Amino acid sequence: MSAWAQDAMEWAVAEGILTGKNGSALDPQGTASRAEVATMLMRFTQSEDN
């Protein structure tokens, strides 16, 4: 993972927006499916409502 992304990744995991592949392994160099991006956006918008 690039150093500039470290804080953002830690924040997204702490907020539950990213949970990783199979619920634990992050793959920052991988690609995300359309469903994975939709899930991240849904979680992000729900976290903003709280």
N, CA, C and O atoms as a printed pandas DataFrame, in Angstrom:
     atom_number atom_name residue_name chain_id  residue_number  x_coord  y_coord  z_coord
0              1         N          MET        A               1    0.848   -1.170    0.000
1              2        CA          MET        A               1    0.000    0.000    0.000
2              3         C          MET        A               1    0.895    1.234    0.000
3              4         O          MET        A               1    1.933    1.269    0.661
4              5         N          SER        A               2    0.480    2.226   -0.741
5              6        CA          SER        A               2    1.225    3.479   -0.784
6              7         C          SER        A               2    1.111    4.201    0.547
7              8         O          SER        A               2    0.070    4.162    1.203
8              9         N          ALA        A               3    2.181    4.853    0.934
9             10        CA          ALA        A               3    2.216    5.555    2.225
10            11         C          ALA        A               3    1.112    6.613    2.325
11            12         O          ALA        A               3    0.541    6.812    3.398
12            13         N          TRP        A               4    0.810    7.289    1.217
13            14        CA          TRP        A               4   -0.191    8.354    1.255
14            15         C          TRP        A               4   -1.594    7.815    1.526
15            16         O          TRP        A               4   -2.470    8.570    1.948
16            17         N          ALA        A               5   -1.820    6.528    1.293
17            18        CA          ALA        A               5   -3.147    5.944    1.481
18            19         C          ALA        A               5   -3.346    5.326    2.864
19            20         O          ALA        A               5   -4.466    4.953    3.212
20            21         N          GLN        A               6   -2.308    5.215    3.635
21            22        CA          GLN        A               6   -2.350    4.520    4.922
22            23         C          GLN        A               6   -3.442    5.065    5.848
23            24         O          GLN        A               6   -4.264    4.299    6.352
24            25         N          ASP        A               7   -3.454    6.377    6.072
25            26        CA          ASP        A               7   -4.446    6.969    6.982
26            27         C          ASP        A               7   -5.876    6.747    6.499
27            28         O          ASP        A               7   -6.766    6.442    7.292
28            29         N          ALA        A               8   -6.091    6.902    5.186
29            30        CA          ALA        A               8   -7.438    6.716    4.639
30            31         C          ALA        A               8   -7.902    5.268    4.772
31            32         O          ALA        A               8   -9.063    5.016    5.094
32            33         N          MET        A               9   -7.010    4.326    4.528
33            34        CA          MET        A               9   -7.358    2.911    4.668
34            35         C          MET        A               9   -7.674    2.580    6.123
35            36         O          MET        A               9   -8.645    1.876    6.403
36            37         N          GLU        A              10   -6.870    3.077    7.041
37            38        CA          GLU        A              10   -7.125    2.826    8.462
38            39         C          GLU        A              10   -8.471    3.399    8.889
39            40         O          GLU        A              10   -9.203    2.768    9.651
40            41         N          TRP        A              11   -8.800    4.599    8.399
41            42        CA          TRP        A              11  -10.084    5.225    8.723
42            43         C          TRP        A              11  -11.234    4.388    8.169
43            44         O          TRP        A              11  -12.208    4.128    8.875
44            45         N          ALA        A              12  -11.125    3.964    6.910
45            46        CA          ALA        A              12  -12.202    3.206    6.274
46            47         C          ALA        A              12  -12.428    1.867    6.979
47            48         O          ALA        A              12  -13.571    1.430    7.111
48            49         N          VAL        A              13  -11.377    1.224    7.424
49            50        CA          VAL        A              13  -11.516   -0.036    8.161
50            51         C          VAL        A              13  -12.156    0.227    9.527
51            52         O          VAL        A              13  -13.053   -0.503    9.946
52            53         N          ALA        A              14  -11.691    1.273   10.217
53            54        CA          ALA        A              14  -12.234    1.600   11.540
54            55         C          ALA        A              14  -13.717    1.940   11.472
55            56         O          ALA        A              14  -14.464    1.644   12.404
56            57         N          GLU        A              15  -14.151    2.559   10.375
57            58        CA          GLU        A              15  -15.556    2.934   10.203
58            59         C          GLU        A              15  -16.411    1.786    9.680
59            60         O          GLU        A              15  -17.633    1.910    9.598
60            61         N          GLY        A              16  -15.775    0.664    9.323
61            62        CA          GLY        A              16  -16.516   -0.476    8.802
62            63         C          GLY        A              16  -16.860   -0.366    7.330
63            64         O          GLY        A              16  -17.643   -1.162    6.813
64            65         N          ILE        A              17  -16.281    0.615    6.648
65            66        CA          ILE        A              17  -16.548    0.793    5.222
66            67         C          ILE        A              17  -15.814   -0.276    4.417
67            68         O          ILE        A              17  -16.351   -0.808    3.444
68            69         N          LEU        A              18  -14.607   -0.582    4.821
69            70        CA          LEU        A              18  -13.837   -1.676    4.227
70            71         C          LEU        A              18  -13.711   -2.790    5.242
71            72         O          LEU        A              18  -13.348   -2.557    6.395
72            73         N          THR        A              19  -14.012   -3.997    4.810
73            74        CA          THR        A              19  -13.858   -5.138    5.703
74            75         C          THR        A              19  -12.870   -6.150    5.160
75            76         O          THR        A              19  -12.467   -7.058    5.887
76            77         N          GLY        A              20  -12.474   -6.024    3.923
77            78        CA          GLY        A              20  -11.502   -6.922    3.324
78            79         C          GLY        A              20  -12.133   -8.103    2.626
79            80         O          GLY        A              20  -13.310   -8.411    2.812
80            81         N          LYS        A              21  -11.331   -8.748    1.828
81            82        CA          LYS        A              21  -11.769   -9.957    1.128
82            83         C          LYS        A              21  -11.971  -11.052    2.161
83            84         O          LYS        A              21  -11.144  -11.225    3.057
84            85         N          ASN        A              22  -13.043  -11.776    2.043
85            86        CA          ASN        A              22  -13.379  -12.840    2.996
86            87         C          ASN        A              22  -13.454  -12.320    4.431
87            88         O          ASN        A              22  -13.267  -13.080    5.381
88            89         N          GLY        A              23  -13.728  -11.033    4.584
89            90        CA          GLY        A              23  -13.931  -10.470    5.909
90            91         C          GLY        A              23  -12.688  -10.082    6.678
91            92         O          GLY        A              23  -12.794   -9.628    7.817
92            93         N          SER        A              24  -11.478  -10.249    6.077
93            94        CA          SER        A              24  -10.307   -9.882    6.862
94            95         C          SER        A              24   -9.117   -9.390    6.051
95            96         O          SER        A              24   -8.426   -8.481    6.513
96            97         N          ALA        A              25   -8.842   -9.922    4.898
97            98        CA          ALA        A              25   -7.628   -9.579    4.147
98            99         C          ALA        A              25   -7.871   -8.405    3.204
99           100         O          ALA        A              25   -8.657   -8.511    2.262
100          101         N          LEU        A              26   -7.196   -7.288    3.459
101          102        CA          LEU        A              26   -7.285   -6.146    2.559
102          103         C          LEU        A              26   -6.399   -6.394    1.346
103          104         O          LEU        A              26   -5.355   -7.037    1.456
104          105         N          ASP        A              27   -6.811   -5.886    0.199
105          106        CA          ASP        A              27   -6.064   -6.045   -1.043
106          107         C          ASP        A              27   -5.966   -4.684   -1.723
107          108         O          ASP        A              27   -6.624   -4.459   -2.739
108          109         N          PRO        A              28   -5.152   -3.767   -1.181
109          110        CA          PRO        A              28   -5.116   -2.404   -1.698
110          111         C          PRO        A              28   -4.602   -2.288   -3.130
111          112         O          PRO        A              28   -4.865   -1.282   -3.790
112          113         N          GLN        A              29   -3.891   -3.269   -3.618
113          114        CA          GLN        A              29   -3.400   -3.233   -4.992
114          115         C          GLN        A              29   -4.355   -3.926   -5.966
115          116         O          GLN        A              29   -4.142   -3.884   -7.178
116          117         N          GLY        A              30   -5.401   -4.561   -5.443
117          118        CA          GLY        A              30   -6.348   -5.290   -6.279
118          119         C          GLY        A              30   -7.412   -4.379   -6.875
119          120         O          GLY        A              30   -7.383   -3.160   -6.707
120          121         N          THR        A              31   -8.332   -4.992   -7.560
121          122        CA          THR        A              31   -9.453   -4.246   -8.135
122          123         C          THR        A              31  -10.722   -4.594   -7.355
123          124         O          THR        A              31  -10.807   -5.640   -6.713
124          125         N          ALA        A              32  -11.687   -3.707   -7.424
125          126        CA          ALA        A              32  -12.962   -3.920   -6.741
126          127         C          ALA        A              32  -14.052   -4.159   -7.784
127          128         O          ALA        A              32  -14.091   -3.497   -8.821
128          129         N          SER        A              33  -14.922   -5.100   -7.496
129          130        CA          SER        A              33  -16.052   -5.349   -8.395
130          131         C          SER        A              33  -17.089   -4.233   -8.227
131          132         O          SER        A              33  -17.019   -3.441   -7.287
132          133         N          ARG        A              34  -18.020   -4.188   -9.123
133          134        CA          ARG        A              34  -19.104   -3.209   -9.039
134          135         C          ARG        A              34  -19.882   -3.403   -7.732
135          136         O          ARG        A              34  -20.262   -2.426   -7.088
136          137         N          ALA        A              35  -20.113   -4.637   -7.349
137          138        CA          ALA        A              35  -20.846   -4.923   -6.110
138          139         C          ALA        A              35  -20.062   -4.470   -4.886
139          140         O          ALA        A              35  -20.647   -3.955   -3.933
140          141         N          GLU        A              36  -18.738   -4.655   -4.900
141          142        CA          GLU        A              36  -17.908   -4.227   -3.771
142          143         C          GLU        A              36  -17.918   -2.707   -3.627
143          144         O          GLU        A              36  -17.995   -2.187   -2.514
144          145         N          VAL        A              37  -17.841   -1.997   -4.749
145          146        CA          VAL        A              37  -17.887   -0.530   -4.703
146          147         C          VAL        A              37  -19.257   -0.061   -4.212
147          148         O          VAL        A              37  -19.343    0.871   -3.413
148          149         N          ALA        A              38  -20.318   -0.699   -4.684
149          150        CA          ALA        A              38  -21.660   -0.328   -4.227
150          151         C          ALA        A              38  -21.795   -0.531   -2.726
151          152         O          ALA        A              38  -22.396    0.293   -2.036
152          153         N          THR        A              39  -21.240   -1.623   -2.219
153          154        CA          THR        A              39  -21.294   -1.889   -0.782
154          155         C          THR        A              39  -20.518   -0.840   -0.002
155          156         O          THR        A              39  -20.986   -0.367    1.034
156          157         N          MET        A              40  -19.332   -0.470   -0.491
157          158        CA          MET        A              40  -18.543    0.562    0.191
158          159         C          MET        A              40  -19.282    1.894    0.207
159          160         O          MET        A              40  -19.291    2.582    1.228
160          161         N          LEU        A              41  -19.901    2.265   -0.907
161          162        CA          LEU        A              41  -20.637    3.527   -0.966
162          163         C          LEU        A              41  -21.851    3.499   -0.036
163          164         O          LEU        A              41  -22.153    4.494    0.624
164          165         N          MET        A              42  -22.538    2.370    0.016
165          166        CA          MET        A              42  -23.690    2.243    0.916
166          167         C          MET        A              42  -23.239    2.397    2.371
167          168         O          MET        A              42  -23.857    3.129    3.145
168          169         N          ARG        A              43  -22.164    1.705    2.734
169          170        CA          ARG        A              43  -21.656    1.803    4.105
170          171         C          ARG        A              43  -21.205    3.223    4.427
171          172         O          ARG        A              43  -21.419    3.707    5.538
172          173         N          PHE        A              44  -20.583    3.891    3.460
173          174        CA          PHE        A              44  -20.127    5.269    3.679
174          175         C          PHE        A              44  -21.309    6.199    3.920
175          176         O          PHE        A              44  -21.282    7.010    4.846
176          177         N          THR        A              45  -22.339    6.089    3.096
177          178        CA          THR        A              45  -23.488    6.985    3.274
178          179         C          THR        A              45  -24.224    6.690    4.578
179          180         O          THR        A              45  -24.744    7.608    5.212
180          181         N          GLN        A              46  -24.275    5.427    4.985
181          182        CA          GLN        A              46  -24.924    5.088    6.243
182          183         C          GLN        A              46  -24.107    5.583    7.419
183          184         O          GLN        A              46  -24.680    5.985    8.432
184          185         N          SER        A              47  -22.779    5.566    7.318
185          186        CA          SER        A              47  -21.947    6.036    8.427
186          187         C          SER        A              47  -22.070    7.546    8.590
187          188         O          SER        A              47  -21.913    8.054    9.701
188          189         N          GLU        A              48  -22.341    8.267    7.524
189          190        CA          GLU        A              48  -22.510    9.716    7.585
190          191         C          GLU        A              48  -23.827   10.090    8.262
191          192         O          GLU        A              48  -23.947   11.184    8.814
192          193         N          ASP        A              49  -24.817    9.194    8.226
193          194        CA          ASP        A              49  -26.127    9.470    8.822
194          195         C          ASP        A              49  -26.084    9.372   10.347
195          196         O          ASP        A              49  -26.946    9.932   11.024
196          197         N          ASN        A              50  -25.113    8.683   10.880
197          198        CA          ASN        A              50  -25.040    8.477   12.338
198          199         C          ASN        A              50  -24.374    9.615   13.037
199          200         O          ASN        A              50  -24.236    9.592   14.260
